[in-house]
Amino acid sequence: MENLSQNSKISITRISRSSWFKITFRGLVIHLDPGYAGFFRNQGIPVIELEAKADIILVSHCHKDHLQPEALGMIRDSDTAVVAPESCCGRAGDTIFAEAGKIISMKGICIMPVDAFNTPEGSSTRKVHHRGEGFGYLLFLGGITLYFAGDTDLITEMSGLGRVDIALLPVGGTYVMDIPDSIKAAEIINPRLVIPMHEAQNDPQELEKSLDGHFTVIVLKPGETFEIVV
């Protein structure tokens, strides 16, 4: 990875068992999909990670395991920018409604929403994510590009993402692509680092075993952090 600064690092902390992650970079605090299923107290969410208010919150879609008003209230203040698809209107408060493919520049970084959806031929068994209703995101963090896939099947649009250094890929196989399709996605995207998410009952270690020798796979549990010096 490109050495931009001896003092720069990207810190990725998993917050929930679904796809809530916290990213810190050059003083910025960025939350991805602050949601959970069921009662907050049963989710194993590391509350200490919510103490610093977010500078930016990115929401992929409005399902409760990705967007919870209670979670938003814990991590946002008047200076927090929330980016979400228009389908989240009414659930996210003051929000920047974005479009897939249109870059947003804010607080010293660039963000691009990208397509995320289920397909008839995809490995998901419940097709509840429709084209145009939800996003994944590309985050341009200095010289590093992070891809947060959102809830999606393997889609042809993944071949047009450009250079990706870090890919957060769902592997659960019910509402999202399963492990075999996540392997195909990794081969198409060709990131340097893969972090599995939204695993449901699947074992993310299986992705690690399957990709061993081809990609570096980091399996995080809620509360665990991985840091990359850039």
C-alpha positions, 0 to 999 in steps of 0.5 A, a space after each residue: 500500500 502507498 506510504 502517504 504519511 508515517 502518522 496515517 493509519 486506517 482503523 477498522 472496528 467491527 461493531 455488530 454481527 451484521 455490517 456495522 463498522 467504525 472506521 477512523 482515519 486522520 482524526 475522522 470517525 466514520 460509521 457504516 450501517 449503524 443498525 442491529 436486529 432485536 434488542 440492543 442489549 443482546 447484540 454484543 455491541 461494544 458501547 465504548 466504541 460509540 463514545 466518540 461522535 461520528 463525523 460521517 455516517 454511511 447507510 446502505 439501506 433502511 433495514 433495521 440491522 443496518 439503520 436504527 434510529 436509536 443507534 444513530 442517536 448514540 453516535 451523531 451530533 449536530 456536526 455529523 453528516 449522514 449519507 443514505 439512499 432516498 429509500 431511508 427518508 424518514 428514518 435517518 433524520 437530516 440526511 444527504 441523499 446520494 446517487 450511485 456513481 456520484 462522488 461526494 466530497 466531505 471533511 477531507 475525503 471522497 465517497 462514492 455510493 455504488 450499486 448493491 442489490 439482489 439478482 434472480 440468479 444470485 445466491 441469496 435466497 430472499 430477494 429483498 434488496 432491489 436495484 436503486 433502493 440501496 448502496 454499497 460505498 467506495 471510500 477514498 482514504 488518502 491513497 487507499 480505497 475501501 469498498 463496503 459492499 452493502 447487502 448485495 449479490 454478486 453483480 456485474 457492477 463489481 467489475 467496474 469499481 476500479 482499484 480496491 485495496 480493502 473489501 468488506 464483503 457479505 457472506 451470509 447467503 440468505 439476504 446476500 451472496 454466499 461464500 462461493 459467490 463472495 469468493 468470485 467477488 473477491 476474484 473480480 474485485 482483486 483487493 489486497 485485503 478482504 473482511 467478511 461481514 453479514 455472515 448469518 449462520 455461515 462461518 467466515 473462516 470458510 472464506 479465509 480458508 478458501 482464499 488463503 494464498 490468494 488474498 489476506 482475509 481478516 475475520 473480525 468479531 464485534 469489538 475487534 479492530 484491525 489497523 493498517 498503516 498507510 
